[in-house]
Amino acid sequence: MIEFALLAFGLFIMLFGALGLIRFPDVYTRLHATAKCDTGGAMSILLALAVSVDAPAVVRFKFILLAFLIALINPMLSHAIARGAYKRGIKPKVVVDMYAGNNP
């Protein structure tokens, strides 16, 4: 029963991330939506697989390890992509840009 709840949660997180990718105006907000989608949705689905799969403990451990690695690495990669986009000259569509140096 818990695996169905985790799968449904992962499905909704992935769905909202896809909607954010379509709906948001610039690279940075789209990146935020997809990073949350990847991290939360994939982790939830991997944990559901770890609970529901009828396999040896090694396979379950691999699913849990993958979920941990996704939680560890995905935020760093999203930050690196956003920083690269900013250094490339892509300006965010926001009112205040903390990194521009011209804040009041």
Rosetta blueprint (number, residue, H / E / L):
1 M L
2 I H
3 E H
4 F H
5 A H
6 L H
7 L H
8 A H
9 F H
10 G H
11 L H
12 F H
13 I H
14 M H
15 L H
16 F H
17 G H
18 A H
19 L H
20 G H
21 L H
22 I H
23 R H
24 F L
25 P L
26 D L
27 V H
28 Y H
29 T H
30 R H
31 L H
32 H H
33 A H
34 T H
35 A H
36 K H
37 C H
38 D H
39 T H
40 G H
41 G H
42 A H
43 M H
44 S H
45 I H
46 L H
47 L H
48 A H
49 L H
50 A H
51 V H
52 S H
53 V L
54 D L
55 A L
56 P L
57 A H
58 V H
59 V H
60 R H
61 F H
62 K H
63 F H
64 I H
65 L H
66 L H
67 A H
68 F H
69 L H
70 I H
71 A H
72 L H
73 I H
74 N H
75 P H
76 M H
77 L H
78 S H
79 H H
80 A H
81 I H
82 A H
83 R H
84 G H
85 A H
86 Y H
87 K H
88 R H
89 G L
90 I L
91 K L
92 P L
93 K L
94 V L
95 V L
96 V L
97 D L
98 M L
99 Y L
100 A L
101 G L
102 N L
103 N L
104 P L
